[in-house]
Amino acid sequence: MGEMYSMTQACPGCDSTRIDERKTMSPDWRCRICGEVFNEPVSRRSRRHDQIGGGEGMTTDREQYESAIVPALRELVDAGQQYARASHINEFADIDARNARVGDLLHAHGLDRGDVSLWSATNPCVYQIHLDPEEGDA
């Protein structure tokens, strides 16, 4: 069976999937990250890289962290965010997961790698992001 990946819609300006269709205004779409308004979103392969159907195509925790959480952290940093809760990171992560699952991935891999630190251990936890912005961004 060939590899099948899910597709998603994204902002043509910043490639974020956090876009909203507007019902009463034109252009029809607005990005919640960069604020760009546009007529049609771009279609691209989902960053989650999960094969549809499970089985052998299922990703490990580390792969899921690297393919979904790290890009979400980078997107937040590029948008000027330094602190975030798992729920906020989950909004940027292109995975279908509960906020607690994102928190588990951050604790299991992000803390060990130094990508994040626990800024506040209240419930919900607040993480400080320690990734540098992508080169070319600023």
trRosetta pair geometry for C-beta under 8 A, 3 or more apart (Angstrom, degrees):
i j d omega theta_ij theta_ji phi_ij phi_ji
1 4 7.9 -51 156 -11 102 104
1 53 7.8 -50 134 64 155 163
3 51 5.9 -96 -145 -111 76 109
3 57 7.5 146 -128 -116 79 126
4 51 6.3 89 56 -157 67 75
4 52 4.7 -51 97 31 113 111
4 53 7.4 73 53 -5 121 112
5 45 4.9 24 116 -153 138 108
5 46 6.2 -160 166 40 96 88
5 49 6.8 -34 -125 -125 119 39
5 50 7.7 126 -131 67 72 47
5 51 7.1 -64 -83 -106 61 50
5 52 7.3 175 -108 -20 17 94
6 45 7.6 112 81 -160 44 61
6 46 4.4 13 83 -1 91 138
6 48 7.1 9 48 51 115 116
6 50 7.3 10 6 65 109 90
6 52 6.3 116 -54 -67 86 109
7 43 5.6 16 173 -178 122 100
7 44 6.9 163 -154 88 79 22
7 45 6.1 -61 -106 -103 63 41
7 46 6.5 -154 -115 -29 10 84
8 17 5.3 -21 150 -117 133 128
8 43 7.5 164 83 -150 31 60
8 44 6.4 -29 63 68 77 71
8 45 7.6 38 20 152 83 15
8 46 4.7 93 -17 -88 114 80
8 47 8.0 -50 28 0 141 72
8 94 6.5 -117 -11 -147 167 121
9 17 6.9 111 80 -137 53 80
9 19 6.5 -93 117 54 101 135
9 41 3.9 71 177 105 105 143
9 42 7.1 146 -157 73 60 38
9 43 5.9 -37 -99 -96 64 63
10 15 5.1 9 157 -161 138 47
10 16 6.2 157 -157 77 90 25
10 17 5.1 -57 -99 -82 81 62
10 19 6.9 151 -150 -16 27 130
10 41 5.9 143 57 -178 26 108
10 42 5.3 -34 66 66 85 90
10 43 7.7 141 19 -105 81 17
10 44 5.5 -20 13 24 128 117
11 14 5.1 12 91 47 131 76
11 15 6.2 -77 66 -23 80 10
11 16 4.9 18 16 49 121 78
11 17 7.8 -136 -5 -71 79 20
11 18 7.7 -19 -26 62 118 61
11 19 5.4 167 -63 -75 82 118
11 29 7.9 -174 -107 139 70 122
11 31 3.8 38 -102 -95 140 129
11 33 6.8 -132 2 45 157 109
11 34 6.4 153 149 33 158 114
11 36 5.9 115 -168 60 118 120
11 38 7.2 136 -149 16 69 137
11 41 6.6 -57 -81 -131 30 91
11 42 7.5 -1 100 21 16 96
12 15 8.0 28 -139 -71 14 52
12 36 7.4 -117 61 122 76 148
12 38 5.6 147 26 -130 115 169
12 40 8.0 60 -38 89 127 65
12 41 6.9 -169 -35 -148 82 42
12 42 4.9 116 -88 -29 77 110
13 31 6.3 -115 48 -6 116 158
13 34 5.2 -128 106 82 128 152
13 36 4.0 133 -2 -21 151 164
13 38 7.3 -169 -23 -44 100 133
14 31 6.3 127 34 177 111 158
14 33 5.5 -121 86 96 150 125
14 34 4.2 153 -23 -27 137 134
14 36 7.1 167 -5 5 95 127
15 42 7.7 -44 -112 59 65 130
15 44 7.4 -5 -148 18 95 160
16 19 6.9 141 100 -45 86 83
16 31 5.8 104 62 -159 117 112
16 32 7.3 -118 123 58 140 75
16 33 4.1 117 -18 10 171 144
16 34 7.0 166 10 -6 129 94
16 75 6.4 120 -101 -159 96 133
16 92 7.3 -62 -142 -133 101 81
17 94 5.9 102 7 -97 151 101
18 31 6.8 78 89 -166 76 69
18 32 4.2 -82 139 52 108 114
18 33 5.4 105 64 -34 120 97
18 91 6.2 48 -96 156 124 97
18 92 6.8 -43 -38 -97 124 60
19 29 5.6 8 175 -175 118 111
19 30 6.9 163 -157 83 72 37
19 31 5.2 -40 -101 -101 83 59
19 32 6.8 -155 -91 -1 28 83
19 41 5.6 142 94 -95 168 131
20 29 7.0 156 81 -153 43 63
20 30 5.4 -17 60 62 92 88
20 32 6.3 79 -15 -50 104 100
21 28 6.1 -13 -153 158 78 91
21 29 5.7 -38 -105 -98 54 75
22 25 4.5 -45 150 54 139 92
22 26 7.7 -162 91 -72 123 28
22 27 7.6 97 42 103 127 51
22 28 5.7 -169 52 -168 84 38
22 29 6.6 -170 5 -87 89 18
22 30 5.7 64 -43 -7 118 106
22 37 7.8 -11 -2 -139 143 106
25 28 7.9 160 90 -107 62 30
25 37 7.9 -73 124 -144 117 139
27 30 7.8 141 85 -63 91 69
27 37 4.6 144 52 150 109 96
27 38 5.3 -113 132 136 153 7
27 39 4.7 -100 -148 -69 113 57
28 38 7.9 -45 56 100 70 47
28 39 5.8 61 23 -146 98 46
28 40 7.6 34 57 -68 120 47
29 37 6.7 155 86 -158 54 56
29 38 5.1 -29 71 68 107 75
29 39 7.0 60 19 148 99 4
29 40 7.1 113 2 -105 136 9
29 41 5.6 -172 -148 -51 170 87
30 35 7.2 -22 -172 -159 95 40
30 36 7.3 173 -149 90 53 42
30 37 5.0 -21 -97 -101 78 77
30 38 7.9 153 -86 21 33 66
31 34 5.0 11 101 48 137 80
31 35 6.2 -46 75 5 88 11
31 36 4.7 30 20 48 122 81
31 37 7.8 -137 10 -71 75 35
31 38 7.7 40 -27 8 97 108
33 75 7.1 -61 -131 173 149 107
33 79 5.5 -97 -163 -100 96 135
34 79 7.7 -121 -71 -112 65 97
38 41 7.0 114 89 -79 123 48
46 49 7.3 -146 100 -36 81 37
46 50 7.7 -32 98 32 128 82
46 94 5.3 -178 -170 158 84 126
47 67 6.3 175 155 164 78 80
47 68 6.1 135 113 -102 100 63
47 71 5.5 -94 175 62 153 163
47 94 4.1 105 49 49 97 142
48 59 7.9 -143 166 0 78 148
48 64 7.6 3 -157 -134 82 78
48 67 6.3 90 -156 124 30 115
48 68 5.3 22 -110 -81 69 117
48 94 4.9 -131 -43 113 85 89
48 95 4.8 130 -110 -91 118 70
48 96 7.7 4 -103 -2 165 73
49 59 6.8 85 95 -73 93 138
49 63 7.5 -108 89 162 125 106
49 67 4.7 -88 27 -168 126 150
50 57 6.7 96 179 140 60 100
50 58 7.1 6 -147 -126 96 43
50 59 5.7 -95 -98 -11 79 112
50 95 7.8 98 -24 -125 126 85
51 54 7.7 -159 89 -40 86 10
51 55 8.0 -60 91 61 121 83
51 56 7.7 -5 58 89 147 69
51 57 2.6 -75 53 -173 129 146
51 58 7.6 -85 48 -50 92 34
52 57 7.5 -12 39 103 26 155
53 57 6.4 68 69 39 86 136
54 57 6.5 167 169 61 9 92
54 58 5.3 17 -153 -62 63 104
55 58 6.6 166 66 -16 22 97
59 63 4.0 -130 -170 94 103 122
59 64 4.7 133 109 -58 126 82
59 67 6.8 -93 -145 30 159 139
60 63 4.6 95 50 9 76 103
60 64 6.9 -142 93 -5 38 88
61 64 5.7 -59 -147 39 29 110
61 65 6.2 32 153 -22 65 105
61 105 6.3 -165 -170 -112 92 85
61 108 6.1 -30 154 107 139 151
61 109 6.9 -180 137 -37 98 124
62 65 5.6 -51 -147 34 31 114
62 66 6.3 22 157 -12 65 109
62 109 6.0 148 -114 -100 66 138
63 66 5.9 -59 -143 43 29 105
63 67 5.8 11 164 -6 68 116
64 67 6.2 -61 -130 47 25 99
64 68 5.6 -21 -179 23 64 118
64 69 7.2 61 132 -11 68 101
64 95 6.5 69 -165 -108 102 151
64 105 6.5 -101 104 -116 105 139
65 68 7.1 -77 -125 53 12 80
65 69 4.7 -35 -152 33 56 128
65 70 6.6 70 148 -27 67 91
65 105 4.7 -180 -90 -176 95 111
65 106 8.0 160 -130 -73 109 37
65 108 7.4 -133 -68 83 144 100
65 109 4.2 28 -162 63 172 158
65 110 7.0 -150 -160 -48 123 79
66 69 7.4 -7 -42 49 15 87
66 70 5.3 3 -143 3 41 132
66 109 7.8 -103 -47 162 74 153
67 70 7.6 53 -12 37 10 100
67 71 7.2 -12 169 -3 33 117
68 71 6.5 -67 -152 40 20 104
68 72 6.4 18 156 -18 60 113
68 93 4.6 62 161 -166 97 99
68 94 5.6 -134 -131 57 92 66
68 95 4.2 32 -157 -36 161 116
69 72 5.5 -59 -150 38 32 114
69 73 6.3 34 153 -21 68 104
69 89 6.7 26 -144 164 81 123
69 93 5.7 -7 -91 -107 50 127
69 95 8.0 -24 -52 2 69 136
69 102 6.7 152 -104 -148 109 83
69 105 5.4 -167 -53 124 152 133
69 106 6.7 -166 -163 -74 144 73
69 109 7.5 126 68 76 148 125
69 110 6.8 -103 141 -64 138 115
70 73 5.6 -51 -146 35 33 112
70 74 6.4 35 153 -19 65 104
70 115 6.7 -94 -110 -136 84 155
70 131 7.6 131 -157 -87 78 152
71 74 5.5 -52 -146 37 35 114
71 75 6.3 40 153 -24 66 103
71 92 7.9 -155 113 143 74 100
71 93 7.6 120 73 -119 87 61
71 94 7.3 -18 84 11 131 105
72 75 5.6 -51 -148 33 32 114
72 76 6.6 33 152 -18 63 103
72 89 5.2 95 131 -172 130 75
72 90 7.7 22 -164 -84 161 15
72 92 3.7 130 -149 104 90 103
72 93 3.9 -44 -56 -71 149 69
72 94 7.5 -172 -65 -6 100 65
73 76 5.7 -54 -152 35 32 112
73 77 6.4 31 151 -17 66 106
73 84 8.0 -160 -117 41 69 141
73 89 6.7 2 -74 -134 70 112
73 92 7.9 151 -42 95 27 139
73 110 7.6 154 -68 -123 150 124
73 115 6.1 41 144 167 173 117
73 116 7.0 -122 -121 -58 138 107
73 129 5.3 171 -162 -137 99 123
73 131 5.4 106 132 7 114 142
74 77 5.7 -54 -146 38 33 111
74 78 6.1 32 155 -19 66 108
74 131 5.8 -85 -87 124 66 150
74 133 7.7 110 -160 -138 75 43
74 134 6.1 59 -173 -47 118 100
75 78 5.7 -54 -143 39 28 111
75 79 6.3 23 154 -14 62 110
75 92 4.8 -177 78 -168 132 130
76 79 5.7 -63 -149 41 29 107
76 81 4.0 -66 176 66 89 127
76 84 5.6 -51 -155 -43 158 149
76 88 7.4 85 -108 134 133 107
76 89 6.8 -53 -39 -104 146 71
76 92 5.9 -124 -51 -19 91 169
76 129 6.1 159 94 -38 122 167
77 80 7.8 78 -180 -47 30 9
77 81 6.5 -88 -77 65 30 72
77 82 7.5 66 -114 -92 70 50
77 129 5.6 -137 -70 123 99 138
77 131 5.2 -120 -36 81 159 98
77 132 7.3 130 161 145 150 12
77 133 5.4 -159 133 -85 106 66
78 133 5.3 114 -94 -139 65 94
78 134 6.1 -3 -84 14 121 98
78 137 5.0 -60 -132 -178 102 160
81 84 5.8 49 156 -57 131 109
81 88 7.8 -159 -167 146 156 136
81 129 6.9 61 113 21 85 140
82 128 6.4 -5 154 -151 83 77
82 129 5.9 -147 -161 46 40 91
83 119 5.8 -57 -126 32 110 166
83 126 5.6 13 -179 174 109 109
83 127 6.9 162 -154 82 59 44
83 128 5.5 -31 -98 -100 78 61
83 129 7.1 -157 -81 2 25 84
84 88 4.2 -127 -162 83 100 126
84 89 5.1 116 127 -52 132 86
84 126 7.2 163 85 -155 18 69
84 127 5.8 -25 67 60 69 92
84 129 6.5 31 15 -37 106 114
85 88 5.0 98 53 5 73 99
85 89 7.2 -139 97 -1 39 88
85 99 7.8 5 138 -165 98 125
85 124 4.8 67 -155 111 123 127
85 125 6.8 141 -135 82 74 51
85 126 5.7 -50 -79 -100 72 62
85 127 7.3 135 -108 12 23 83
86 89 5.6 -56 -146 41 35 112
86 90 6.0 42 152 -27 67 107
86 99 4.7 115 111 -178 107 84
86 100 7.2 85 119 -85 156 21
86 102 4.3 149 -170 93 99 108
86 103 3.9 -53 -82 -62 157 84
86 106 6.4 -132 -99 2 98 140
86 124 6.3 -119 28 -178 96 127
86 125 6.8 57 -22 61 102 93
86 127 7.4 85 -60 -9 64 121
87 90 5.5 -51 -147 33 29 117
87 91 7.0 39 151 -26 60 97
87 99 4.4 -13 -83 -119 72 136
87 102 7.7 156 -70 58 28 141
87 124 6.5 45 -9 129 107 175
88 91 5.7 -45 -159 21 36 115
88 92 7.3 22 149 -6 61 103
89 92 6.0 -65 -160 42 38 104
89 93 6.0 38 146 -27 73 110
89 102 5.6 166 91 169 110 137
89 106 7.2 89 74 -67 168 130
89 127 7.3 8 -41 45 137 134
90 93 5.3 -51 -134 34 36 114
90 95 7.8 -84 -145 64 74 91
90 97 6.5 -126 -134 79 110 92
90 98 7.9 -48 -128 146 153 22
90 99 5.2 -106 -15 -102 155 68
90 102 4.5 -124 -73 -34 98 158
93 97 7.2 -31 105 39 134 117
93 102 6.3 178 16 -112 156 122
95 102 7.9 155 68 -83 124 94
97 101 4.0 -116 -179 81 112 136
97 102 5.7 131 107 -49 127 81
97 105 8.0 14 160 -12 165 132
98 101 4.7 104 57 -2 75 101
98 102 7.5 -139 98 -2 45 83
99 102 5.6 -51 -154 34 40 113
99 103 6.4 43 147 -19 68 103
99 124 7.3 -43 148 -125 133 145
100 103 5.4 -51 -150 37 36 116
100 104 6.4 42 149 -23 66 100
101 104 5.5 -47 -149 32 34 114
101 105 6.6 34 151 -17 64 102
102 105 5.7 -53 -150 37 33 111
102 106 6.4 35 150 -20 65 105
103 106 5.6 -53 -146 36 32 113
103 107 6.3 28 156 -16 66 106
103 124 7.5 -124 -83 -158 138 100
103 125 6.4 119 -136 38 117 121
104 107 5.9 -58 -148 39 29 108
104 108 6.0 21 158 -15 66 113
105 108 5.8 -58 -137 42 28 107
105 109 5.9 -24 178 27 66 111
105 110 7.0 70 127 -16 68 103
106 109 7.2 -81 -130 57 15 73
106 110 4.1 -28 -154 27 60 138
106 111 6.8 76 149 -28 67 84
106 116 5.7 -27 -163 56 105 148
106 127 6.0 -91 -176 -82 146 154
107 110 7.1 -1 -36 47 16 94
107 111 5.7 5 -145 -1 40 127
108 111 7.8 109 35 32 10 97
108 112 7.3 -29 152 -2 36 121
109 112 5.9 -66 -148 42 28 109
109 113 5.9 14 164 -10 68 116
109 115 7.7 12 125 24 79 129
110 113 6.1 -63 -140 44 25 103
110 115 4.5 -87 -149 66 76 109
110 116 4.2 11 156 28 122 108
110 127 7.2 5 128 -153 146 146
111 114 7.8 33 179 -71 28 29
111 116 6.4 -54 -74 79 55 82
111 117 6.9 90 -124 -114 77 44
111 118 6.9 4 -103 -32 119 92
114 117 7.7 -1 -148 -60 54 88
114 130 5.9 -74 155 84 75 144
115 129 7.1 -26 157 -150 72 68
115 130 6.0 -179 -174 57 24 89
115 131 5.8 10 -151 -55 81 98
116 127 4.2 -4 -174 -179 131 121
116 128 6.4 147 -160 72 70 46
116 129 5.6 -33 -101 -103 85 50
116 130 6.3 -179 -90 10 27 90
117 127 7.0 146 69 -159 33 70
117 128 5.0 -14 58 56 87 102
117 130 6.5 63 -12 -33 93 123
118 121 5.7 38 163 -74 126 82
118 125 6.0 -59 -141 -166 95 122
118 126 7.8 100 -168 75 56 53
118 127 6.5 -49 -105 -106 42 66
118 128 7.8 6 85 14 5 85
119 126 4.7 -62 70 106 106 95
119 127 6.1 126 5 -153 97 12
119 128 4.1 107 -61 -35 116 96
120 125 6.5 169 88 -157 65 53
120 126 4.0 32 41 38 104 109
121 125 5.9 -14 -130 -114 38 93
122 125 6.9 155 64 -97 49 40
122 126 7.1 22 46 -4 94 96
133 137 4.6 -122 162 86 115 117
133 138 6.5 136 101 -85 152 55
134 137 4.7 75 65 1 83 122
